[in-house]
Each structure stands twice: as structure tokens, then as C-alpha cells.
Amino acid sequence: MGDQVSVSIGIPFRNARRFLAAAVRSVFAQTHHDWELLLIDDGSTDGSIEVVRHLDDPRVRLVADGSHRGLCARLNQIATMARGTYLARMDADDVMHPERIERQLALLRTDPTVDLVDTATFTVDDDLTPLGIRGDRPLDARPEVVLRDGLLIHPTVTGRAEWFRRHPYDPVFVRAEDRELWIRTCGTTRFARLCQPLFFYRESPAGNLGNYLRTERTVRDILRRYGPPLVGARRTRLLVMRSRLKAMAYCLGTGLGLQGRLIGRRNRRLGTAEVREGRRVLAAILATRVSGLENDVPGPSAERAVPGEAAA
């Protein structure tokens, strides 16, 4: 596998040109420096590759094979390629807090029984304005709770690379591949969470109804497969009905222009000090110089994130 590093950071991307630079900049802003960055293009047609083609750092590997294989295939590819003892993932439209990797690795190294750890996250809009906080409560990894609510915040996950190779994503469960993986492995895996927000998760208040409905359809497939042995047939039927009602609520809310309120209910509101801290950290990240990154600007000025198509 070549020279080993402590952690591989994998970013799959597709048509993420307007977001990718900020994601990459947040990797270079990490307080932990023993990393490799795997940038895996999934058939972009918007020039995303040009953003990162000239990155001048031996820790960066760019793969662009011209094909569109889907997120699950790319995540499994990252696990296969990883030279790190640990593997951290993120999406191309998100941004990492500078201490994310250092603090997650510290937990994994301190407790060798933990396989995967996620973090709480700031939710931000398309312009990286902090909106709320999600995931700042301890995990409940009981199988029935994982089945009902999911578990980890997927793009914030770091774990032992070998775990990902032993437990690949299943491409059957598109748009809920993470939930299926947590349910499939929760009986034998130990999960952990850092309740401090060490990530910036981009979530447009406008939402995307089509994607949401596709996700809920996949969730119902997961419930039907895993529900009966975990919670019984009757409880499974109730959970499937719950998913259908949620989908109906989002359809109605979108029709009434209330999708922003529905999305916002997933998050805890920010205090004034938290907003200030989130903005301070983002400004520091976006001012990080990265040699060869497209549109890198000398000096302390921060690039401005703009809306665009989400990552793979």
C-alpha cells in the first residue's frame, strides 16, 4: 500500500466546482498534518477537476477516470486506496473545522475499542452563514434507535480504515447508504461522538424535495429489510408509515413555501457567541493559502462561497 500515513481524507466529488476549493482549503487548515488527501472525481462535467488539478503537495492524490459510478462506488474506492491507518470522509460542499482530524484521532487512539467517531456540526447555508447546530447530544446506538433515526452524521465520520474495507457501502441503498451501513454493523461496531461542532455542513434552506423523497423511499427499503428481526413486523409497519407521513409533510411544506422551517427543525438554534465563533473559524479556514488551488488569493482575504450543485 505504499508509505503509510496516519489518516487518509477522502473527498468524492461530482460537479462541485463552486464548492470544492473551500473543502480542500479546510483540509490544509487542519492542525494535524500527517494526512493524505484523496480527491476522487465521479465524472464531473463542470470543470471541477480544474480547481484541484494543479495542487502542489505530494500528500494529494487526484483520480479522474472520466466515469460516473456513484457515491457508494467512490467511497469504497477511497477505502481501497487509503494508505492511512485511519480514514476520514467529507463531502465536497462541506468544510472541516481545523481541529476535526486531530480531535477525532485522539479519541480513536485513546480508545482502541471505538471503530468510528463522528462530530456535531454547524449547519450553514450556501454562503457559509451559520444557521444551527446538529448532533451535539450523545449517541444512542441501540439497534432499534439506529433503525428509526439513523446514527452518525455521515460526512463527519472518521474511523479505522480497515473497518471500511471490511464493511463496504451497498450501492442498492442510494441516498441512504450510510444508514444501511450503520444498521448492518451496529451489532458488532462501537460508535462514538464528539459533541463539539467540528464541521460545517452545507444545507440550503430551499431544500431539494426530489432528493428528500428519494431518500425516504430508500429508508423504507431499509426498514423492510432490517426492521422485522430488530423490532418486529408491527413496529416495522409503523416506521414505514412514519416515513411516508414525513414525505407527505415535506411535499405539503414545500408547496406552502415552508421547507426552510421544516429543515430548520432538525437543528438547535445558535447563540450569539456560537455564531461569532463559527464565523471566526470559517474566516480562518478560507484565508488558508494552498499552493496550486484554483483562484487562490495571496494575503488574508477569504474567498466567498457561492451556491451551486451539491457534491456526489
N, C-alpha and C positions, 0 to 999 in steps of 0.2 A: 504493500500500500504506500510505499514511499516514506519520506520523512514524516514522522508523526508530530502533530501539534496538539495543544490542549483541547481546542474546540474548533469545530467546523461550523460556520454560519452559512446557512443555505437560503438563498432568495430566488425562488422561481418567479418568472415574470412573463407577461404577455400584454403588449400594447399598453405599457405603463410609462411611456416616455416622460410625461409631465410630473411623475412622482418619484421615479427611480433614483434620481440624484440625491434627494433628501434621505431616502432609505440607506443608500450607500454611505453618505456622509455620516449617518449615525453609527455605522459600523466603525469607521475611522475615528469617531469621537469616543470610543469605549476606553475606560480606564484599564481594562485588561487587553494586552497587546499580542498575546500568543494565540493568534487565530489564523484561520484561512477563510476566505470568502468565496463561496461557490455561487456564481451567477448563472442561472440556467434559463435560457430563453426558450419559450414554448411557441415558436412560430410567430413572433411579432411582425406586424406589417406597418407599424407607425414610426419606425426608426429608433425604437428603444435601444437597440444594440449600439447605436452611435453614441449614446450617453456614456456608456461604460467601456467602449472598445479600446480606448487609449489609456485606461487606468495604469499608472506606472508604479506598481507594487508587486513584488513576487508572491505575496500572500493571496493574490486574487487569481481565480480561475474562471474564465468565461467559456460557457458551452453554448453554441448556437448551431444546431443541426438543421434548421430550416423547417422542422416538422412541428405540428400541433398535436401533442399526445395527451394533454390534460393534466390537471394538478396532481392527481394521485400518482401517475406515472413519474412526474418530475420529482415529487417528494421522495418516492422510492429510489429514483436515480441519485438524488442527493445523498441518501443514506449509503448507497453502494459506493459512491465516490469519496465519501468523507474520510479524511486521514486523522481526524481528531478523536481523542478519547470520548469527548462529548460532542453532541450535535445540538445546535440552536437553530430554530427556524424563524422566519418572519415573512410577511407579505411585502410586495414591492411598493405598496401605497401607505405603509406604516413607517414609524420612526421609533428607534430604541432609545431609552434613557441611557446616558453614558455609563451608569453603574450596573446595567442589567446583567451583562455577562459575568462580571466579577462577583456579584452577589449570588447569582444562581449557581455558579461553580463552587463557591464557598459552601453552600448548603449541600450540594451533591458530594463534595469531597469530605465534608464533616460527617455525613450520614450515608455510608455505602449501601444501606438498605433502600434508599429512595431511588427510583428509576427515572421519574420525570418530575419537573417542577415548573409551574407557571408563575405569573405575577399578576397583580392588579394592574389596571391600565387606565390612563386618561383616554376618554373618547374625545375626538377632535373633528371639526368639520373639514371641508375641502381646503380651506385656507389655514389649517392647523390652529384654529382657535379652540382652546379647551372648552368642552361642553359639560363633562361629567366624569365620574369615576365608576368603574365596574370591577367586580371581582376583589373587593377589599374585605371580604369575610372569609373565614377558614373554609376549606373544602369539606364537603360531605361526600365521601366516596362509597357509600353503601350502594350496592348494585341497583336497588330499586330507585334510588335518587338519581344515579347516573342515567338510568333509563328514562326517567321523567324529565330531567332538567339539563342533561349534559354534564360536563365536569370542568375541564380545563379551558382556558381562553387560548385557542389553538395557536395563533401566531406568536404568543409569548412563551411557548414551551421550549425548555432545554432539557435534554436527557442524555443518558448513556448511548453512544452511537450504536453499540451492539444491540441494544434493546430495539431500536428502529429497524435494524436489519432482521431481527428475529420476528418482528411484528409489522409487516408491510401494510400500507393502506390498501383497501379493497376498492378498485375503481367502479364497482357496481353501485356504490353509495355516494354518487356525485353530489356535492354541496353539503353533505353531512358526513363526509368520510372520517372526520375527527371523532364525532360522537360514536360512530360504529366502532372505531378503534378503541375508544375508552371502555365501551360496554364489553367488547370482545375480550379485553385484557384485564378488566378490573378485579377479577378473582385472583390473579396472580401478580399484579403490579402494585407497587406502592407509589402513590402520588403525593405531591406536596405543593404548597403555595407560599409565595412571598406576598404579603398583603399590602406592601407599599407599591404605588403605581410606578412601574419601571418601564413603561411602554406608552406609545401614543398611537391609538387605534383609530384610523380614519373612518368616520361614519357619517355620511351625508344625511342631514335632517329630511331631505327629499325622499330618501329610501329608494328601493327598487322592488316594486311589487312582484314582478315576474320572478326574480331570483328568490324572494321570500317564499312564494308559493311552491317553487321547485324544491326548495329546502324542506318545507313541511311535507311534501309528498315523499321525499326520501326518509324523513324522520318516521313517517307512518310505516314505510317498508321495514325500517329497523325495529320498530315496536313489534310488528307482526313476527319478525324472525326471533327476536330475543326476549320478548315480553312474556309469553306463556311459561317458560321454565323459571323465570325470575319472579314474576308477580301473579301468575295465573291468568287464565283466559278472560275472566270477567274484568279484572283490573286492566288487562291489555286493551280490551274493547273501550273502556272508559278513557284510557290515554289516547287511543286513536281518535275518539270523539273530541277530546280536548284539542288535539292538533287541528282537526277540521274547524272547530269553533274559532281558534286563533286565526286560521287562514281567512275565515269569513270576516272576522273583526278587522283584519288588515285591509281586506278588499273594501269594506264599508268605510273605514277610516281614510283610506286613500281617496275614495270617491268624494269624501267630505273635506278633503284637504287637511286632515288631522294626522297624517302619517308621522309628522315630526314629533307630536305628543306621544304617540304610541312607541316610537323608537326611544324617546327620552325616558320613558318609564323603566327601561332596562338599567338606567344609570342612577347613581347617587349624585345629587346636586353638589357643585363645588362651592367651598367657602372662598372668601376674597383672597386669603393667603394662599390657598391652593391654586387659584387662577394665576396669581402672581408668580408662584414657583413654577408652574407649568410653562408659562411664557418665558421665564428666565432660562429654563433648561433648553427649550426649543431654540431660543436665540443663540445660545452657546453652540448647540449642535450645528445649526445652519451656517455658523461662521467658521466651521472647521474646514481648513484647507485640505484638498485632496488632489494630488498631482495627476493630471490627465483626465479628470472628471469633466464632462462637458459643461460649459458655462461656469466653470469655477472662477470666482471673482476674488482678486487679491484684497487683503485688508479685512476689517471686522464686519463688513456689511453682510447681512444674512439674505439668502435667496428667498423669494416668496413662492410658496407652494401654490399651485393653481389647480382647479378642478380638472378631472379627466376620467378616463376609463380605469376601472379598478384592475388590480393585478390578477394574475391567474388564480 
